Amino acid sequence: MRFEVAFTLLLMLGGVRARYLGKEIGALSRLQHGVRGALFAVDSRTLYLHDFHYDGAGPAAYFFVGTSKAPSSSGVRLRDERGGSSPLRAYRGEGLTLSLPEGQTLRDLRWFSVWCDEYAVNFGSVSIPSGLEYPRPARLGALRGVHGVRSEPVLAVDAQTLLVPNFSYDGEAPDAKFWVGRGETPSPQGIRIPDENGKEEPLRKYDNKTIVLTLPGELTVFDIGHFAVWCEAFTVDFGHIVLPRAALANVPPSLKMLGVSPQSKLNCEVLLDELAFEVRWAVAGDSIVLQLVAKLEDGDYMSFGISGHPTRSQMVGGDVAVAYINQTTLRGCAEDYYLDAKSQCAGDHGSCPDDRFAENTNSVRLLNAALVNGYSIVTYQRPLRAADRLDLPVLTNTSQPVIWAIGPLNDGNTVSYHHHYTKGDKFIEFGRPPVWNCPMPDSEEEHRRDHEEAPNNPRPSPPSPHKNEHQVTAIKPRPVPTPKPVPKVVPWEIPGIQCYEPPDGVFYAQMGPTGGKQGYSAITGHVGWGIAWYINGLLVPEVTLVRGRKYTFVVEGGSDPEQPARYHPFYITNDPVGGYYHKSDEEKKGVEIYAGVRRTRSGELIPTGVGRLCNWTPDAAGPEADDFPSFGAYQRSLTLVCEEGSPGVVTWTPDRNTPDTVYYQCFTHRHLGWKIRVVDECDLAEGEESRLIESAVLPDMFSEESAQ
């Protein structure tokens, strides 16, 4: 319906205008092998060859451009419309879009030729006039109006694309839409245009957001006289700008107008088919524009970047962008991360944003973010070269190993342990000619979908790049069917350790995996990092202790602070988060520590619950954690692996001042532990022990430590 209205508007304006292909340079001379066609300038670096003919019989014919007076071998060879470098095939009246080499613009050139490189023969050419006024984006007015409508000057990127920088609107009107029409002022006779997510719903609140809007159907900026924010239900103009015909006379044609499919100008690779996770990219000068697309759950992130090892995919040492969309506020984020270690970010160690290690080192620039029917789509830009010591270069002359991951964000909006990640080695050649290796429906499939049920795993349509000197790339997804809702995860039932267990009051605190979606996060409601405390072989059980009774915790969480990912001091606190060592002074207010530290004369707290590292380790060749129906089944698949060395010991006697609920935690990392219930009395004769490991004799060498 929307496209029919747009076509009706064209008829009202006096009929469909002649096809616009850009600034005409001229017709090719007809010299040999049936060469003919007309050359147009699309923008400073793009040419369009219209109705091109060539019989394909030349031995080594290529597209050439040059700066000499006439075509010659001194020119530069162009890649063909597919990005290939082979001799030209036969063409019979086709339209071709060609790009100039990096660093050159039409102002540098004097001719274009179909040139036989083997025999130095010109098959047909056209001169490029000096001072050519090639098409370029047009700067228009700024929006100003009611309901907080405002923006910086709007840019007509091309004949079908508007860029609205720093757009704001309070979102309080019932039926505000983006609106275009004939004449200089809005009226009910205009038409709505989709928002930046391809939707025609009433506009939500915007706060200084830069958005890209695409005119529907065949509608172009030449066919309209204004752009507005318009309340359709009450026919009220909230703010508009005029589109002067003179200013728009020389904007570039859109790729759609040239018959160019978006995927022909972009690369795409599938990273994880299960979640439709794709990476799309285009090299633009000395930078690269990337787009990550995936079906993410709310609170999840997706990450992609360069491996920490030059010849294989390795997480540690990697340089990645972490991207996500807050599905409540619809705000997107793309942030530069350095993967210092396989651990959560703690201070300046672990998997952290670059600016945690050094100020002003975020080399990732967010361009656009959209949530389209369940697909998170984040577009960002980064330099090809390493901008600082935390960055790795993107190579364009060879393939290189990459890494990716999907996982939950913690409550500080930094990454937690990934549940999907690179397995094996993954290589990408970023500088290759555009190749679209991702699923995409063709026109027949789209037509079929209009009459049949949508497929189970549809992909969002590929982005549409508009490369020019003002706007590097604008990528607009098309709405797709909503993915099936994800069922709510039911946590494993972990038996609590009762007040009468164990009889000797000795607990063994060791590290182990969080147990997938049914484990730590489902049990506690917090996002974990992939590791957690195991108490007497159980994953974060609730422990019940009795006031006045002495307890011993044998700690095997690691003892080397130089390896933060393997160093987990045990302590008991009233803080449900943990990670006291890295808290700010403000965050430490109100936090009490009952055991596991000692205080120096200067007042500094030193962790005492440190000892060798013991890990409950899953079978690398076994099933994933999510495949186990119960924790008992999962626990039987784990093997306790201990390093050389001695355990640590923490002793504690809760007293009448101890709160009813406290927590066992890691001193250096957040969200690794869980609850301790403290009661006044307990019937020690009741029940049986729940722990799954054998009792051990406490070594005599251990000294007792508690908070002073």
N, C-alpha and C positions, 0 to 999 in steps of 0.2 A: 504493500500500500504506500509506503514511504516513497518508493522509487516512482510510482505512478504520479504522485503529487509533484515530485520534482520535475518529471517530464512535462506535466501540465504547465508548470511555471515557465518552462522554457518556451512552450508554445505561446503563452501569454506575452512573453518578452519579444516575440516576433520570429519564432522558429528556431530550429537547432542551428547553431553557428557552424561554420566550416571547421574541420578538425584542426586543432592547434597542436603543432609539433615543435614550437620554439622559434628562434630567429633563423630565417632562411639565409643560408650562405650562398647557395647556388647549385646548379646542376652539374653533374660530372660530365666531362668531355667523353664522347663516344669514340674511343680509339681502337681497341682490340678486344676480342673475346666477348663481344656483346655487352660490355660494361655500360651501365647507365643507372641513373638514380639521382636523387636530390639530397643535399646535405644540410642539416639544421644544427644550430647550436642550442643545446638544452640548458647548460649552465657553463661556468668557466672551465670545467674539465670533462664535460660530457657532450658527445655528438650523437645525432640521430640520422641514420641513413635511410631515407624513405624510398620505397618501391625499387629496391636494389636488384639489379640483374647482373649475372656473370655466369659464363658457361662452365666454369670449373676446369677447363682444359689446360690452363697455364701450368707450367711445371712447378713453380714456387711463388705463387702470388700471395701477397699479404697486404693489409692496410698499413699505409705509411703516412707519417706527417713529418714536416721539416721546416727549417728556417731559411733555407737557401732560396734563390729567386725562382727556381723551377724544381720539379720533382727530381730526386737523384738518390744515389745509394747512401748519401750522407744523412738521410732521414732516419727516423726512429720507427721501429715496427710496433704496431698496436696489437694487443690481444683481440680475438674475435668476440662476437656477442656472447659467447658462452665462456669466455675467459681462457680459451685455448690458444696455443701458440703454433698449431699445425698450419700448413698451407690451406688457403681458402677452398671450401667446397663450392658446388654449384648453387646459385641463388636465382630464384624466379619470382621477382616482385615482392621481396620480403622487407620488413622494417627491422633495423638493427640498432641497438644502443651500444655505443662504444665509449670507453673511458681512456683519457690521456694518461701517460705515465706519471708517476709521482713527481711532484716538483714542477710540472709544466701546466700552463694554462693556454687558452686560445690566443691570448695576447702575445705569446711567444712564437706563434706559428704563422707560416705564410702559405702553406698548401696542404692538401689531403689527396692521397693517391691510392689507387689499386696498383701495386708495384710488383713486378716480377724480380725477385731478389737474385735469382740465378743468372738471368741475362740482362739485368739492369734496364728493363723496359717498362714504360708507363702505359698501363692498359686503360687508364681513364683517371682524370683528376679535376680538382676545382681549387681555385685560389681563395685564400682566407684574407679578407681585407684588413688592413691595419686599422686599429682603433675600433674593431668590431664591438658593438654594444650587445654582448651576449646577455641572455636572460639572467636575472638575479632576484632574490627575494625582495619584497616591497614592505617598507616600514609604514604602518598605518597609525591611527590614533590610539589613545589609551582609553579604556573603559572607566567611566565615572558615573555613579548613579545612586539609587536608594538601596536599602537592605545591604549596605556595606559593599556593593559592587564596585570593584576597582581592579586595575591591572596596569602593568607597564605597557608601552606601545605594542600593539598586536603586529605580528609579522605574517605576511602571506608567503609561506615557504615555497609553495608552488601554486598552480592554478586550482588545486583541490584541497589544500592543506593550510590551516591557520594555526599558528603558534601563539598562545596567550600566556605571556610571562607573568608570574607572581599574581595569579588571579585569586580574588577573594570575594566571598558572598556569604551572608550570615546563615543561609539555609532555612530561614523561618517562613518563607512564603510557601503556599500550598502547591503551586504548580509552575515553578520557574523552569524554563527550558532555554537552551541555546537556540537562536532563531535567526533566520536570514530571509530576505525578500527583496522585491523590486523597490526602487525609490530610496530616498535618503532616511526615511523614518519607518520604524516598525509598525505593523498593522496585523489584524487577524488574517489577512490574505497571504502572509508569509508561511514558511514551513519550519518545523523543528529540525535540528540536526543532532546526531548522536553525540553523547559526551565522550570523554577521552577513553572510556571503557566500552564504547560501542552501544551504550544503552540510551533509550529515550525516556527514561523515568524522570520524575521531578528532581531537580538538582539538589544535592546534599550541601552541607557546609564546606566551603573552601577557605583555606587560610594561606595566602601567598604560595599557591601551588602553580607550577608551570605545566600547562596542558597542551596537548596536540589534538586538534579536531579535524575530521575529514568530511568534506561535503559528500552527500549521498548520491548514488547513481552516477549520472553523467553531468551533474551540476558543477559549474565552475565559478570562480570569482568574477568572471566576465559577465555572468548572468544575473548577478545580484548587486544591490546598491547599499546594503547595510548588514551589519552583524550586531546582534543584541542578546541581552538576557531579558526574556519576555515571560510574563505570567500569562500562560495560555488560558487558564480558567477565568481570569478576571480582566484579560486584555489590558495589562499594565506594562509599560516599558520601565524596566529596572535600570537601564543603562545601555547605550548603543554607540557604535562608531559608524561613520560613513566610509564606504569603499570607493574612493575616487577612481574613475576609469583611467585617467591619465597615469596615476601611480601604479596601476596594475597592468598596464599595456605590455610590459616586458618581463613578467614573472615567468619562471620555468614551467613547462608542462609537467603534469604528474606522471609518474611511471605508468600508472593505469591508462592514461591518455595515449601513451606510446605503445600500449599493448604489452608492456613488460610485466611478467609475473614477479611478485616480490621475492620468491625463493630463488629466482635466477640471479639475483644480486647478493645473496647471502649464503653463508655456510650454516649447516645444522648437523648436529650429531646427537643421537639418543644416548643418554647416560644410564637411565634406569627405566625400562619400559613399564614396569609395574606401577610407577607413579607418574608416568608420562613426563619424566624429567629429561629436559633437552637443554643444550647450550647452542645458541645461535650467535654468529658474530660477523663483523665486517671490519677490515682494517681501514682506518681513515687517517692518512698522513702518518704522523709519528705517534698515533694512539690507536687503540682498538676499542670498538663498541661491542659489548656482549649483552646478551639477553638470556636469563635463566627462566625456564618455564617448568612448573611442576604442580601436581595436585597435592598440596600440603594440608595437614591438619592445622587447626588454629594453634598458634604457639610454636610451630616448627620453623626451622630455617633450612635453606639450601645453600651449599657452598661449592665453589669451583675455583680452581687455580692451578698454579705451576707446582710440580713435584719438588720435594726437598732433595731429590737425588737426580743427577743429570741423565741417567740411563734407565731408570725404572721408577715406578710410581711409589712414592714414599711420603707419608704424612709429615713426619718430623722434619723441620726445616722448610716446610712448604709455605708458599705465598698465595693466599686465597682471598676471594671476596665472599663475605657472608651476607646473604640477602634474605629478607623476609618482609611480610606485610602484616601489620596489625589488623586483624579482621574485624575489629570493633571500630577503630578510628579510620581504617583504610589508609593509614600512613605507611609508606614503604621505607626501607632502609637497605643500603648497600655499604658495607664497611670493609676496609682493608685489614686482614688478619695475618699475623705471623705465627706459625705453629712451632713454638719453642719445644714443646713436649706433648706426649699423649696424656694430658691432664687438663682439668678445667683451669681457667685463668685465675691465678692467685697472685696478687701483686704484679710483678713483672716476670712471672713464670707461667708456663702452660700455653694453652691455645688462646691468645689474647689479641684484641685490636692493636694495630701497630702503635697507636698513640699511647698505649700503656707502657711501651718500651722506650719511646722517645717522642717528644712533642712534634707536632706538625709533620707527621709521617703518613697520614692517611692519603694514599694515592688513588683511591677509588672515588669517582664522582657519580652520584645517582642522577640519572636522566629522567626516568619515568618508572612508575610502579602502578600496577592495576590488578584488581581481583575480579576475574571474569568468570562467573558461573563456576566457582570452585577452583579455578586455576590461578595460582600466584605467578605473576609475570613482572619481573624486575629487570630493568635495562640500566646499564651503567657503563662508564668509560674509564679506562686506565691507560697510562703511557706504555708504549712498547718497551722502552728502556727501563731499567731499574732506577727509580727515582731516589732511593735511599738504601741504606745497608740492610733494611728489612725486606726489600723487594727483590724479585727475580725477573729477568727479562722475558718478554714474549718473543720468540724467534719466528721470523717470517721466511727464512731460507732453508729450513729443515723441520722435521717433526720433533716433538719433545714430549716427555711424559707429563701427564696431568693427574690431578687428584680431585675427588668430589665427595660430598657427604650430605646426608639429610638427617636431621635430628631435632630434639627439642631445645628451646631457649630456656635458660633459668630465669629466676625472678629479677635478675639484674640485666636481662636482655643480652647476655653473652652466651656463647654456645655451650651446650652440654654434650655428653657422649652421643655419638651418632648411632642410629639404628640401621641406616643404610650407608654404604661407603664403597669406595673403589676396591674391587677384588681382582687381583692380578694387575698386570700393567696395561695402562691406557695411554695411547699416543695420539696427538693431534698435530697436523701441519697447518698452523694458523695462516700462513701466507699462500695457501693453495688457491687456484681459481675457484670461484664459488661452486660448491657442491652441496645439494640439499639431501642429506641422508636420513631425513626424518619422515614419518608418515604424514601425508597430507592428502585430503580428498580432492579429486579433480571435479570438473564441472558436472560430470555425469553423476558422481557420487553425491554431490550437493543436491542435485535435482531429485535423486532417489530418496534422500533424507527428508525431503519435503513431503513425501508420500508414505514413508515407512518409518518404523521405529528407529531411533538413533542407535549407532553401534555402541558396544560396551566401553570402548576406550578411545573416544574421539580426541583429536588434538586441536588446540587453538590454531587458527590460521596463521601463516607466517607473517612477520612484520614487514612494513613497507618502508624502505630507507629513502630519505630525501637528502642526498649528500650535496652540500654546497658550502660556500665559505662562511655562512652564518650559523647553519644548523647541521651538525654532523650526521645524525641519524635520528629519525623519528619512527618508532615501531608501534603500530596499532593492531592489537589483536581483534579477532572477530568473536562474538559470543558463541559458546558451544554448550551442548547439553550439560546439565548439572550432574556431577558424579554422584553415585549412590552414597547415602550417608554412612559414615563409619560407625559400627556398633560400639556402644560403650564398653570399655575394657573392665572385666571383672578381675579383681586382684586375686592372686593365689592366697590360700588360707595358710598363714604361717602361725604355728602354735606359739603362744606366748610362753615365756619362762616364768613359772609361778613362784610365789613367795617361798615355797618349801623346796625349790630346786635351785641349784644342786645342793645336796646335803652339806657338802664341805664349803659352800659359799665361794667356790672358785669359778670364774668365767674366763673363757678364752676368746679374745678379740682378734680376729684376723680379717683379711680383705678378701673380696670375691666379686663376681659380676652382679649387676643389678637385676638380671633376670628378665630382660625384655619388657614388653608392655604390661605384663601381668605382675611384674616384680616391684622394684623400689618405687617407681613413680605412681603406680596404681595403689600401693599400700599407704604411702605417706602423703600423696597429693603434691609432692615436690618433684621437680625435674632433677634427675641425678646426672652423674658424669660417666656412668658405665661401671663404676665400682662403688662398693658400699661395705659397711661393717657386717661381718658375720659373727654372731655371738653364739658360742658353743655349736657351731656348724649351721646355724639358722640365719637366714637373710633378714636383717634388721628386725628381730623380734621385739615385742614389748616385753620389758623385764620388770618384774615386781620385786621390790626390796622392802625389808622391814627396818624401821627406825631402831637404832641401838645395836644392830647386828653388824659385825665387821665382814666386809667383802673384799675379795682379791680379784683383780682383773689382770690376767696374763696377756700382755699386749705384743702382738706380732704384726705391726703395721708399717715397718720400715724404720731405719735409724739414720739414714744419710740425707741431711738437709740439702746437699749439693745436687740431689736427684729429686726434685719436688714431686714428680709423678709417682715416686716410690717411697715417699716419706709422709706418714700419716700418724702423727702423735695423737694418742687417745686422751680425752678429758671428759669430765662430766660438768654440765652447765645448765642454767635455766634458759639458754638460748636455743630455739628450735632450728636455727640455721647453721650454726657452727662457723669454723674458719676465723676464730678470734684474732689470729695473728695478722690478718690482712684487713681487719676492720678499721674504719676511721675512728677518731676520738669520739665523734658524735655517736657512731654506731655502738661503741663500747659502753655508752652510758646505760645503766640498768642491767648490764650483763654480770651475772655472778658465776664464779667457777668454784666448784666444790672439791674436785680432785683432778690430778693429772698435771699440775704445774707447781712450781716453787717460785717464790718471789725473792729477787736479789736485793741487796742493800739499797740499790738505786731505785727499786720499785719495779723493775722489769720482770715480767712473767716468763719463765723458762719452762717449756714442756718437759715432763718427766716420763710420760707414757710412751717411750720409744723403745723399740727392740727390732730384732731381725724381721724380715718381711716374709710372711706366709700368705699364699694366695690360693683360694679355692679356684681351680683352673678348669674350664670346660674343655671337652674333647674337640680339637680343631676340626676333626673329620665327622663329628656328630651332628645331630639336628640343631637348629636354632632354638634359642630359649623359648620363643613363642610357640614352638611345636609341642612343648610338654604340657600335659593336662593339669599337672599339680607341681607344687614345689618339691614334694617328696621324690617324684620321678626325676625332676631336674637335678636335685641335690645328689642323687645316686649317680649322675653322669659326671660329677665334678671330682677332681683329684686335688688333695691338699699338697701343694708344693712349697717347701720352705727353703730359704737361703741359709747359708752358714751363719753362725752367730748365736747370740743368746736373746731370749725374749726380754721384754721390760715388764715391770710390775707397777700397778697402781692399786693402792688399798684405800678403802673409804668406809666410814661408818656414818650413815645418815642419822641425823638427830632431830630433835623436836622443831628446830628452825628450818629444816629442809622442806621445800615445797612438796606438794603432793605429786607434781609432775616435773621431772627434769629430763635431760637428754644426754646420751652419750654421743660424742661428736669427734671430728678430726680437727685439730688445732689449726691446720694450715689450709683446709679445703672446706667448702660449704656443702651441706646436704649429703653427708655420708652416713649419718646415724639416725637414731629414732628414740622412742620414749622409754623412760624409766618411771614406773609408778611406785610411789613410796607410801607404805601403809604402817599403821601403828602396831598391828599384831597379825599373826598368821598361824593357822593350824598346820604344823609341820608334818602331821601324819597323813594329810590328804594327798591324793594323787600320785602320779609317777613322774619321773624326770622326762623332760621333752627333748633334751639335747641329743644330738645324733653322733657325737664323737665320744671316744673313750676318755675316762678320767686319766689324768696324769699327775704325777707327784710334783709339787712345786719345788724347784731347785733351791737349795739352801743359800746359794750365792745372791739371790735377789734381795734387794733392800726395799723397804716400804717407803713409798712417797705419797704425799698428799698435799693439797693446796694449804698454804699457811695463811 
